[in-house]
Amino acid sequence: MLILTCPSKLQLLEGLLQRTLPQTLPVCGAVMHINRGNPAQHEVVVDSWPEVKVVLTRPRKEVVKDNWDYYANLHATFYWDVDACRTLLENAEAIDWSKAFQLQGLQDGLYEAARVIAKARHVNVKPYFYQPALHPDPSTYCQGRFRSDLLHFGTLNPSHATLLNETWSIGGNNRSLRYLESLIRCFPSACLLDKGGQLAAWNLSDPVGCLTHNYTLPQYRGQGCSGAVIQATARRLHASGFALYGGFLRENESMRKGLKRQGYSILPLTKYLLFFTPALKPQT
């Protein structure tokens, strides 16, 4: 196991991951953020170098201070060899299974391997299965502009996180609130405001370069707001060279249709979002 810190090696790894898209999307996004200022203070772990069989991105050990915060403790992985991935996941130096964490990836074998390890270590796993979508032509997509007499683009700030947290299907707690605040501070986002300066719609992006947390308040739906904030966020990501991708729960048919209208291709993959929590959580 190696932690890559050399800028030239990280650039080489980014190129390798980009050539393997779309399967590498979460890990590639994380490595690209690391190579562009590292706003989330993440690091890259590989099984070996230069012959790489598995890549894992994770927060630096000093970043996540709450041992039960699986929102902030975000890991992503991609492998060329499932046995190498399993070995790395089992390595206590790569992943601290005594802490809550999340793991993201696009490979079916990842979920199976992680689930077996979690069971052996008496760690609870809560999986979410997303359908990924990727835009094939970002340069054309990012040229459009939204026009409205009632709404205008504004800037999200951490004070908005309370409303975002209340409307997030897997949020609604203090840890998710802190996580959303960190996304607003560190990563590209967009929002629409009404004439009184109140939020109408928003979209965020995250440490793995994914378009996420898209929401429009009910009274503003049907006006193109969702697509407008996704496009505005995508424009900022595209300017830094990121692939434009997002994910939606399989049952969210309206998001599927909305992304297809915007030209996104629905990928025949599953984006796994796995939350792990040690079974023996102390009483608070």
C-alpha positions as CSV (number, residue, x, y, z in Angstrom):
1,M,0.0,0.0,0.0
2,L,1.3,3.4,-0.9
3,I,0.0,7.0,-0.4
4,L,0.7,9.0,-3.5
5,T,1.9,12.5,-2.7
6,C,4.1,13.3,-5.7
7,P,2.4,15.8,-8.0
8,S,3.7,14.2,-11.2
9,K,2.5,10.8,-10.2
10,L,-0.9,12.2,-9.3
11,Q,-1.1,13.8,-12.7
12,L,-0.2,10.5,-14.4
13,L,-2.8,8.8,-12.3
14,E,-5.4,11.3,-13.4
15,G,-4.6,10.7,-17.0
16,L,-4.9,6.9,-16.5
17,L,-8.3,7.3,-14.8
18,Q,-9.6,9.6,-17.5
19,R,-8.7,7.0,-20.1
20,T,-10.8,4.5,-18.2
21,L,-14.0,6.6,-17.9
22,P,-16.9,6.2,-17.2
23,Q,-16.2,3.3,-14.8
24,T,-13.6,5.5,-12.9
25,L,-15.9,8.6,-12.6
26,P,-16.0,9.0,-8.7
27,V,-12.3,8.2,-8.2
28,C,-11.2,10.3,-11.2
29,G,-13.3,13.2,-9.8
30,A,-11.6,12.9,-6.4
31,V,-8.1,12.8,-7.9
32,M,-8.9,15.8,-10.1
33,H,-9.9,17.8,-7.1
34,I,-6.8,16.8,-5.3
35,N,-4.7,18.0,-8.3
36,R,-6.6,21.3,-8.3
37,G,-6.1,22.6,-4.8
38,N,-7.5,19.7,-2.8
39,P,-10.4,21.6,-1.2
40,A,-11.6,18.5,0.8
41,Q,-8.0,17.6,1.9
42,H,-8.2,14.1,0.5
43,E,-5.4,11.7,-0.4
44,V,-4.8,8.8,-2.8
45,V,-3.9,5.3,-1.8
46,V,-2.8,2.7,-4.3
47,D,-1.8,-0.9,-3.9
48,S,1.5,-0.4,-5.8
49,W,3.2,2.0,-8.3
50,P,3.5,2.3,-11.2
51,E,1.6,-1.0,-11.8
52,V,-1.7,0.0,-10.2
53,K,-4.5,-2.5,-9.6
54,V,-6.7,-0.5,-7.2
55,V,-7.0,3.2,-6.3
56,L,-8.7,4.5,-3.1
57,T,-9.3,8.1,-2.3
58,R,-10.0,9.1,1.3
59,P,-9.8,12.1,3.7
60,R,-6.5,12.7,5.4
61,K,-6.6,11.3,8.9
62,E,-6.7,14.7,10.6
63,V,-9.6,15.9,8.6
64,V,-12.5,13.8,10.1
65,K,-12.7,14.5,13.8
66,D,-16.1,12.8,14.4
67,N,-15.6,9.0,14.4
68,W,-19.3,8.5,13.6
69,D,-19.6,11.0,10.6
70,Y,-19.9,8.9,7.5
71,Y,-20.8,11.9,5.4
72,A,-17.5,13.6,5.9
73,N,-15.5,10.4,5.9
74,L,-15.9,9.8,2.2
75,H,-13.9,7.1,0.4
76,A,-14.1,6.2,-3.3
77,T,-12.4,3.4,-5.2
78,F,-11.8,1.8,-8.5
79,Y,-10.0,-1.4,-9.3
80,W,-8.6,-3.3,-12.2
81,D,-8.2,-6.5,-10.1
82,V,-11.0,-7.4,-7.7
83,D,-8.7,-9.4,-5.5
84,A,-6.3,-6.5,-5.1
85,C,-9.3,-4.3,-4.2
86,R,-10.5,-6.8,-1.5
87,T,-7.0,-6.9,-0.1
88,L,-6.8,-3.2,0.2
89,L,-10.2,-2.8,1.7
90,E,-9.2,-5.3,4.4
91,N,-6.1,-3.4,5.2
92,A,-6.6,-1.4,8.4
93,E,-4.0,1.2,7.2
94,A,-6.2,1.9,4.1
95,I,-9.6,1.9,5.8
96,D,-10.3,2.3,9.5
97,W,-13.3,0.0,10.0
98,S,-13.7,1.1,13.6
99,K,-15.0,4.5,12.3
100,A,-18.1,5.3,10.3
101,F,-17.4,6.0,6.6
102,Q,-19.0,6.0,3.2
103,L,-17.6,4.2,0.1
104,Q,-18.5,5.1,-3.5
105,G,-17.8,3.3,-6.7
106,L,-19.3,2.0,-9.9
107,Q,-18.4,-1.7,-9.9
108,D,-20.6,-4.5,-8.8
109,G,-17.8,-6.4,-7.2
110,L,-17.0,-3.5,-4.9
111,Y,-20.4,-3.8,-3.1
112,E,-20.0,-7.6,-2.7
113,A,-16.5,-7.4,-1.4
114,A,-17.2,-4.6,1.0
115,R,-20.4,-6.3,2.3
116,V,-18.5,-9.5,3.1
117,I,-15.7,-7.5,5.0
118,A,-18.3,-5.5,6.9
119,K,-20.1,-8.6,8.0
120,A,-16.9,-10.2,9.3
121,R,-16.1,-7.0,11.2
122,H,-19.6,-6.6,12.7
123,V,-20.1,-3.3,10.8
124,N,-23.5,-2.3,9.6
125,V,-23.9,-1.3,6.0
126,K,-26.7,0.8,4.5
127,P,-26.5,0.8,0.7
128,Y,-28.0,3.3,-1.8
129,F,-28.1,2.4,-5.5
130,Y,-28.0,5.2,-7.9
131,Q,-28.3,5.3,-11.7
132,P,-25.4,7.3,-13.1
133,A,-25.8,9.8,-16.0
134,L,-23.0,11.3,-18.0
135,H,-23.1,14.2,-20.5
136,P,-21.4,13.2,-23.8
137,D,-20.7,16.8,-25.0
138,P,-20.1,19.3,-22.1
139,S,-18.8,22.1,-24.4
140,T,-22.1,22.4,-26.1
141,Y,-24.2,21.8,-23.0
142,C,-22.5,24.5,-21.0
143,Q,-23.4,27.2,-23.6
144,G,-27.1,27.5,-22.7
145,R,-28.5,30.2,-20.4
146,F,-31.6,30.3,-18.2
147,R,-33.9,33.3,-18.4
148,S,-36.8,34.2,-16.1
149,D,-38.6,37.4,-15.0
150,L,-39.2,36.0,-11.5
151,L,-35.9,34.2,-10.6
152,H,-32.3,35.0,-10.8
153,F,-29.0,33.2,-10.1
154,G,-27.4,33.8,-6.7
155,T,-24.7,32.3,-4.6
156,L,-25.2,29.6,-2.0
157,N,-23.7,30.3,1.4
158,P,-23.5,28.1,4.5
159,S,-26.5,29.8,6.0
160,H,-28.6,28.1,3.3
161,A,-27.5,24.6,4.4
162,T,-30.4,24.3,6.9
163,L,-33.0,24.3,4.1
164,L,-30.9,22.0,2.0
165,N,-30.6,19.6,4.9
166,E,-34.3,19.6,5.5
167,T,-35.0,18.6,1.9
168,W,-32.3,16.0,1.5
169,S,-33.7,12.5,1.6
170,I,-30.6,11.0,3.3
171,G,-29.9,14.0,5.5
172,G,-31.8,15.8,8.2
173,N,-29.3,15.5,11.0
174,N,-26.4,17.6,12.4
175,R,-23.7,15.6,10.6
176,S,-25.4,16.0,7.2
177,L,-25.8,19.7,7.9
178,R,-22.1,20.1,8.5
179,Y,-21.4,18.1,5.3
180,L,-23.6,20.3,3.2
181,E,-22.0,23.4,4.7
182,S,-18.6,22.0,3.6
183,L,-19.8,21.3,0.1
184,I,-21.1,24.9,-0.2
185,R,-17.8,26.3,1.0
186,C,-15.5,24.1,-1.1
187,F,-17.1,23.0,-4.4
188,P,-19.0,24.5,-7.3
189,S,-22.7,25.0,-6.8
190,A,-25.5,27.1,-8.2
191,C,-28.9,28.4,-7.0
192,L,-31.9,30.4,-8.1
193,L,-33.4,33.1,-5.9
194,D,-36.8,34.8,-6.0
195,K,-37.2,38.5,-6.0
196,G,-37.0,38.6,-2.2
197,G,-33.7,36.8,-2.2
198,Q,-35.1,33.4,-1.0
199,L,-33.9,30.1,-2.4
200,A,-36.0,28.6,-5.2
201,A,-33.7,25.9,-6.5
202,W,-30.2,24.6,-6.1
203,N,-27.6,22.1,-7.1
204,L,-24.2,21.2,-5.5
205,S,-21.2,19.1,-6.4
206,D,-19.0,17.0,-4.1
207,P,-15.5,15.7,-3.5
208,V,-15.8,13.1,-6.2
209,G,-16.8,15.7,-8.8
210,C,-20.4,14.6,-9.0
211,L,-23.4,16.8,-9.6
212,T,-25.6,16.3,-6.6
213,H,-28.3,17.5,-4.2
214,N,-30.5,18.9,-6.9
215,Y,-33.8,20.3,-5.6
216,T,-36.5,22.8,-6.6
217,L,-39.1,24.0,-4.1
218,P,-42.6,22.8,-5.1
219,Q,-44.0,26.2,-6.1
220,Y,-41.2,26.7,-8.7
221,R,-41.3,23.3,-10.4
222,G,-42.1,23.0,-14.1
223,Q,-40.2,26.2,-15.0
224,G,-36.9,24.6,-15.9
225,C,-35.2,25.5,-12.6
226,S,-33.7,22.1,-12.0
227,G,-32.0,22.0,-15.4
228,A,-30.8,25.6,-15.0
229,V,-28.9,25.0,-11.7
230,I,-27.5,21.7,-12.9
231,Q,-26.2,23.4,-16.0
232,A,-24.8,26.4,-14.0
233,T,-22.9,24.0,-11.7
234,A,-21.7,21.9,-14.6
235,R,-20.4,25.0,-16.4
236,R,-18.0,25.6,-13.5
237,L,-16.9,22.0,-13.3
238,H,-16.3,21.8,-17.1
239,A,-14.1,24.9,-16.9
240,S,-11.7,22.8,-14.8
241,G,-11.8,19.8,-17.1
242,F,-14.2,17.6,-15.1
243,A,-16.5,15.1,-16.7
244,L,-20.2,16.1,-16.1
245,Y,-22.0,13.3,-14.3
246,G,-24.6,12.8,-11.6
247,G,-26.7,10.1,-10.2
248,F,-30.3,9.5,-9.2
249,L,-32.2,6.9,-7.3
250,R,-33.7,4.4,-9.7
251,E,-37.2,5.1,-8.6
252,N,-36.8,8.9,-9.4
253,E,-38.3,8.8,-12.8
254,S,-38.7,12.6,-13.0
255,M,-34.9,13.1,-12.6
256,R,-34.2,10.4,-15.2
257,K,-36.5,12.2,-17.7
258,G,-35.1,15.6,-16.8
259,L,-31.5,14.5,-17.3
260,K,-32.3,12.9,-20.6
261,R,-34.0,16.1,-21.8
262,Q,-30.7,17.9,-21.0
263,G,-28.8,15.5,-23.1
264,Y,-27.3,13.2,-20.4
265,S,-26.7,9.6,-21.3
266,I,-28.0,7.1,-18.7
267,L,-25.2,4.7,-18.0
268,P,-25.8,0.9,-17.7
269,L,-24.0,0.9,-14.4
270,T,-24.8,1.3,-10.7
271,K,-23.3,4.1,-8.6
272,Y,-23.0,2.5,-5.1
273,L,-23.2,4.8,-2.1
274,L,-22.4,2.6,0.9
275,F,-22.7,3.9,4.5
276,F,-20.8,1.8,7.1
277,T,-21.3,2.2,10.8
278,P,-19.6,0.0,13.5
279,A,-22.2,-2.1,15.3
280,L,-20.9,-1.2,18.8
281,K,-21.6,2.5,18.8
282,P,-21.1,4.1,22.3
283,Q,-24.1,5.7,23.9
284,T,-24.1,9.6,23.7
